[in-house]
Amino acid sequence: MALKHTLAAGLAALCPLICLAQAAPAPAQALYPWQVGPSRSTAEAYFTNLQNGAKIETPFRLAFGLSSGWGLAPISAPQAGKSGHHHLLINRELPLDFKKALPFDDQYMHFGKGQMETVLMLEPGTYTLRLLLADDKHLPHFVYSKPLKITVTRKNKDIDPKSLISKEISFPNIAPDARLKPPFTVQFQASGLNVAHVSQQQKDTGHFRLTVTPKNGGKPVEMDFPNGQTETRLAPPAGAYVLKLDFMDNMNMGKTLADPVSTPVRVE
């Protein structure tokens, strides 16, 4: 009887530790060298090439971004976690019910293939634009942009919208020879291409890979973004670097879907 009491007391003492271990969340994915976590706990979608109050002519190629480790995922292969696809709301407020699927009409443009862009064909006038991320069932996430008010001054009927789209990638927020203070955000942009999680194994989709090479001959740091992420934040030591961006084929390891782009920067 004394032995039973001793065993029971020992198990009781260990139970909180066992339960705590079982309840502990899985460790977060390790960061690459020089990579730092998001600057804010809440994610947002944003426009990379249009500012509030802008005056534009259409057709106009409008590009999208996504922060805080969230990634793009085509709806054809449902993907859980921090993933979704963009929706452009035109003259619409955020939905009151986030448990209701977004409608399909001229004021709710869906980008379910993993696109990072669209070509606006709006008539002259004033508009309010907003991005909203949603899952494969078009149920909204709490990931969206601030409303952006623009004025379309002219619609050019002689411009082919398709001429504004070409298969290429870029750094939309990093100019050549930019002087950067860490930590800084590096945005990735894909035009004429669809972004997806590698695990979705979708044909004609890819993901970004960033290589940061010190100009002093140091070892390059290669960063892969297999979950459809379209930006990262970096804090390398002061010095001169070359940033190289690739768009990797999700179906063929080692193959790229666009020409790489590189830009020199200096970290102060």
N, C-alpha and C positions, 0 to 999 in steps of 0.2 A: 504493500500500500504506500509506503514511504517513497519507493522508487517511482510509482505512478505519479505521485504528487510532485516529485522532483522533475520528471519529464514534462508534466503539464505546465509547471512554472517556467521551465526553459522554453517551451514552445510559445507560451504567452509572451515571454520577453522578446522572442525573435519575430513574432507576428508583425509588429509595426514595421520592422526592417524589411521583411519579406514583402508585405503589402506595398510598401513604398517603392521597392525595387520593381514590382510588377506594374505599378501605376506610372512609373517614370516615363516620360516621352522619349521616343527614339532620338539619338543625338542628331543635331543639324548637320547638313552636308558641309564638309570642311571647305574653307575658303582657299583660293589659290594664293601664292605669295603676292603681296602688294594689293590684294583685293580686300575691301572692307564691306561691312554690311550696309543695308539701306540707311539712308539719312533719317527716315521716318518710319513709324510702325505701320501706317496705313498706306496702301498702294493707290496709285492713280494712273489713269490714262491721260494722254496729253497730245497736243498737236506739235509737231516738230518744226513746221515751216509756216506757221500762221499765228499772228498775235491779235489780241483783242483790239478792236477798233480799226483793223486793217481795211484798206480799200483795194479790191482786186478786180481783174477782168477774168471772165471765164471763156473757154475751159481753163480750169486751174487744178493742178495736181496737188492734192492735200495728203500729207503724210502723218502717220500716227506713231506714238511711243507708248511704252508701258513700264512702270517702275516696280521697285521693291521685290524683285525676284519672281514676279508673275511672268508667265509665258503664254505664247499663242498656241492654240490647238484646234485644228480643223474639226468640224462637227461630224465628219464621216467616220471617225474613230473616237468614241467618247473617252475622255481623259479626266481623271479625278485630280484633286489637289489644286494648286495655285495656277489654274489655266483657264482659258476661255478664248472668245473671239470678239473682235471689235464690232460695235454698232455706232453709226452716226445718226444722231437725232437732229433734225432740222426744224427749228421753231417749235420744239417740244420740251416740256419740263421732264425731269426724272419721273419715272412711274411711281405712283403712290403705293402700289402693291408689288414688292420684289419677288413674290411667289407666283406671279402670273407671267406667262411667256410674252415676250415682246411681239407686237404685230408686224406684219409685212405690208408696208405701204411706202409712199414717196417720202414720208417724214421719218421713217425708220429704215435706214440702209444697213443691210447685214453683210458681214465679211467672213462667212463661215469656212472659207478655204485657208484661212491663216494669213490674209492679206494685211499689209501695213500701209495701204494707200487707197485713194480713189480719185477720180477726176470729177470735179464739180462742174455741173452744166447749168447752174442757176441763172435765171433771168435777172436783169438789173433790179436792184432793190436792197433792202436791209434784211439781215437774217441773224438768227442765233443758232450756233452750232454747239454740239456737245457729244463727247464720246462716252460710251457705256459698254463695259465688258459683260458678257453673258456666257453661259455654259452651252453644251451641245443641244440642250432643249430650249435654248433662248431665254432661260431664266436668269435675270440679272444678278451679277455679283455687286458687292458694294465697292466697286472699282470704277471710277468715272472721272471725267475732267470737269473743270470749271466751265461755265457757259462762256462762249466766245461770240462777241457781236461783230459782224463784218458788213461791209457795203460792197455790193457788186455794181461797178460803174458801167460795165459794158459786157455784152456777150458777143464773141467773135465767131461768127458762123463759118468763116473760111478756114478755121483751125480744126484739124482732125484730132479728136481727143486721144486716139490711139498713139499719135505721134509724141505724146507727153510721157509715155510709158516705155521704158526699155529695161532689159534685164541687167541690173547693176546693183552694187551695194555701196554704202558710203558711211562716213561719220558726220551726221547732220549738225552736231554741235561742237566739232573740233576743227578749227582752221589750221592750215599748214603753219608750222613754226609757232604755234600757240604757246603762250607762257601760262602754266597751270599751277595752282596752289592746291596741294592735297588736303583732304580727299576731294577728288573731282569725279564727275559722272562722264562716262563715255557712252554715247548713244549709238546704236546700230540701226541702219536703215536698209531695207530691201525693196527694190522697185521691180515690178514684173515677176516677182517670186513669192512663193508661199512658205510661211514659217510654221514648223510643227515640232512636237516632241519626237525624238528619235524612236522612242518606244512605240509610237503609233504606226511606224512603218508604212507611211503613206507615199505613194509614188509622186514624183515631181515636187517634193517638199525638202526643206533643208533647215539647218540650224547654224548659228554663228560660232566662229572660232576667232579669238583675239590673241595675237602674239605681240608681246612688249619686249623690244630688244634694246638694251643699253648701248649707246654709241661708243662707250669706253671699252667695248669688247667683253662685257659681262655676259653671263648666261641668259639667253632669252627665256621669258616666262610665257608659256602657252596656256590659254584658258579656253575651255570648251563649254558651250552653253546648250546642252542637249535637251533642255526642257522648254525650248521656245523663247527664252529670255531675249530681250531686245535692248538691254543696257547693263552696265556694271559700274561700280565705283572703285577707284584705285587710289592708293597712297604709296607710290614708290619713293625711294630716296631722291633727293635733289640730283638733277643731272639731265643729260640729253638722251632722248629715246626715239625709237621709231615704232609707231603703232601700225600693225598690219591686221587687216580684217579679211577673213575668208567666209564663204557660205558653203557649208559642207552638205553633200547629198545624204539624205537620211536612209537611202536604200543601198548605197554603194560606199562602203567605208573607204575614206581617203580621196574620194572624188569630189570635185567642187562643181557648183552650178552657176557660178559667175566669176568674172575676173577679180582677183584680189585687189584691195586698195591699201595704200600705205600713206602715212603722214608723219613728218617729224614734229616732235614737241619738246619743250623744255619744262621740267618740273622745278619749281623754285622753293 
